[in-house]
């Protein structure tokens, strides 16, 4: 039995977008309604670094979804940015910026742009070396942008659920 789709506002704080059905086999389709902002899906502790990235305009089928799903949107940049002074391979937690001025422990940075953009939490900064709390998921070439980000931009996701 399908339910009516519902739009849920998503911002910098994780919000529950799906609560599993009590009976039947639960299914859920989630669509990112933004044309430019990524949404990250996961459990109640979802972050930009740990969540499943749902790009602008993308839809995902998470059937059967037996657990709750939370979402958080990617942040906007603050204007404080630099470039990578060397390539950074996926899996590494250490990137080297031409300048890390303004970056500090606990801040969130975005590396890259477009579909390869990803965020990470800074665990330490030493000179231009920025160590993240977890490894990056994509390869980034020397010269890629690394930018300090602010709180998330507000977007909506469309959640369509039901059971069969």
C-alpha positions as CSV (number, residue, x, y, z in Angstrom):
1,X,0.0,0.0,0.0
2,X,1.6,3.2,-1.1
3,X,1.3,6.5,0.8
4,X,1.3,10.0,-0.5
5,X,4.8,11.4,-1.3
6,X,5.8,14.0,1.2
7,X,8.5,16.8,1.0
8,X,10.8,17.0,4.0
9,X,13.0,20.1,4.7
10,X,16.7,19.1,5.2
11,X,19.4,21.5,6.6
12,X,22.7,21.3,8.5
13,X,21.2,19.3,11.4
14,X,20.2,15.7,10.7
15,X,16.5,15.2,10.4
16,X,14.6,11.9,10.2
17,X,13.0,11.6,6.7
18,X,11.8,8.0,7.0
19,X,10.3,5.9,9.8
20,X,9.9,2.2,8.9
21,X,6.5,0.6,8.5
22,X,5.3,-1.6,11.3
23,X,3.9,-4.4,9.1
24,X,4.5,-5.5,5.5
25,X,7.7,-5.1,3.5
26,X,8.7,-1.5,3.7
27,X,9.9,0.4,0.7
28,X,11.1,4.0,0.3
29,X,12.1,6.2,-2.6
30,X,13.9,9.5,-1.8
31,X,14.5,12.3,-4.3
32,X,16.8,15.3,-3.8
33,X,14.7,18.2,-5.1
34,X,17.6,20.6,-5.2
35,X,19.3,21.6,-8.4
36,X,22.7,22.3,-6.8
37,X,23.0,20.9,-3.2
38,X,24.0,17.4,-2.2
39,X,22.0,15.5,0.5
40,X,23.6,12.8,2.7
41,X,21.5,9.9,3.9
42,X,22.2,7.5,6.8
43,X,21.4,6.7,10.4
44,X,20.7,9.2,13.2
45,X,24.4,10.1,13.4
46,X,24.7,10.9,9.6
47,X,27.4,13.4,8.7
48,X,28.6,14.9,5.4
49,X,31.6,12.6,5.7
50,X,29.7,9.4,6.5
51,X,26.4,9.6,4.7
52,X,25.4,8.2,1.3
53,X,25.5,11.1,-1.1
54,X,22.4,11.8,-3.0
55,X,23.3,14.4,-5.7
56,X,21.1,17.2,-6.9
57,X,18.1,15.9,-8.8
58,X,19.0,12.2,-8.0
59,X,16.5,9.6,-6.7
60,X,17.3,6.5,-4.8
61,X,15.3,3.3,-4.1
62,X,16.1,2.1,-0.5
63,X,13.7,-0.8,-0.6
64,X,13.3,-2.7,1.6
65,X,14.1,-0.1,4.3
66,X,13.7,-1.7,7.7
67,X,15.4,1.1,9.7
68,X,14.9,4.8,10.0
69,X,16.7,7.1,7.6
70,X,18.0,10.6,8.4
71,X,19.3,13.3,6.1
72,X,21.6,16.3,6.2
73,X,22.5,18.6,3.3
74,X,25.9,19.7,2.3
75,X,27.0,23.1,3.5
76,X,27.7,26.2,1.5
77,X,31.2,27.6,1.4
78,X,32.2,30.6,3.5
79,X,34.6,32.2,0.9
80,X,37.7,30.9,2.8
81,X,39.4,28.6,0.3
82,X,42.6,27.4,-1.2
83,X,43.8,24.8,-3.6
84,X,45.5,21.4,-3.1
85,X,49.2,21.7,-3.7
86,X,49.4,18.0,-4.6
87,X,47.0,15.2,-5.7
88,X,45.0,13.5,-3.0
89,X,44.0,9.8,-3.6
90,X,40.8,8.3,-2.3
91,X,41.2,6.8,1.1
92,X,43.7,9.3,2.4
93,X,42.9,11.5,5.4
94,X,45.8,13.9,4.8
95,X,45.6,16.6,2.1
96,X,48.1,19.4,1.5
97,X,46.7,22.9,0.8
98,X,48.6,25.8,-0.7
99,X,47.3,27.7,2.4
100,X,45.3,26.4,5.3
101,X,44.7,29.9,6.8
102,X,41.3,29.9,8.5
103,X,41.0,26.1,8.7
104,X,41.0,24.7,12.3
105,X,40.3,21.6,14.2
106,X,36.6,20.8,14.1
107,X,35.9,22.9,11.0
108,X,34.3,21.3,7.9
109,X,36.0,21.6,4.6
110,X,34.7,20.8,1.1
111,X,37.3,19.3,-1.3
112,X,36.5,19.5,-5.0
113,X,33.5,20.8,-6.9
114,X,30.6,19.4,-8.8
115,X,29.8,15.6,-8.5
116,X,33.3,14.9,-7.0
117,X,32.7,17.5,-4.2
118,X,32.9,16.0,-0.7
119,X,33.2,17.3,2.8
120,X,35.3,16.2,5.8
121,X,35.9,17.3,9.4
122,X,39.3,18.7,10.1
123,X,41.1,16.8,12.9
124,X,44.3,18.9,12.8
125,X,46.2,21.5,10.8
126,X,50.0,21.9,10.6
127,X,51.2,24.5,8.0
128,X,49.4,23.6,4.8
129,X,48.8,20.0,5.9
130,X,45.1,19.3,6.7
131,X,44.3,16.0,8.4
132,X,40.7,14.9,8.2
133,X,38.8,12.7,10.7
134,X,38.3,10.1,7.9
135,X,39.6,9.3,4.5
136,X,38.2,11.0,1.4
137,X,36.1,9.0,-1.0
138,X,37.2,10.5,-4.3
139,X,40.6,11.2,-6.0
140,X,41.3,15.0,-6.3
141,X,43.9,16.5,-8.6
142,X,46.5,19.0,-7.6
143,X,44.8,22.4,-7.9
144,X,41.4,21.2,-6.7
145,X,39.6,23.6,-4.4
146,X,39.5,23.1,-0.7
147,X,37.1,25.4,1.0
148,X,35.9,26.1,4.6
149,X,32.1,25.6,4.8
150,X,29.3,27.0,6.9
151,X,26.1,25.5,8.1
152,X,24.0,23.6,5.6
153,X,21.8,25.2,3.0
154,X,18.2,24.4,3.3
155,X,16.8,22.0,0.7
156,X,13.9,19.5,0.4
157,X,13.8,15.8,-0.3
158,X,10.7,14.0,-1.6
159,X,10.0,10.8,0.3
160,X,7.6,8.2,-1.1
161,X,6.9,5.2,1.1
162,X,4.7,2.3,1.4
163,X,4.5,-1.5,2.0
164,X,3.7,-4.5,-0.1
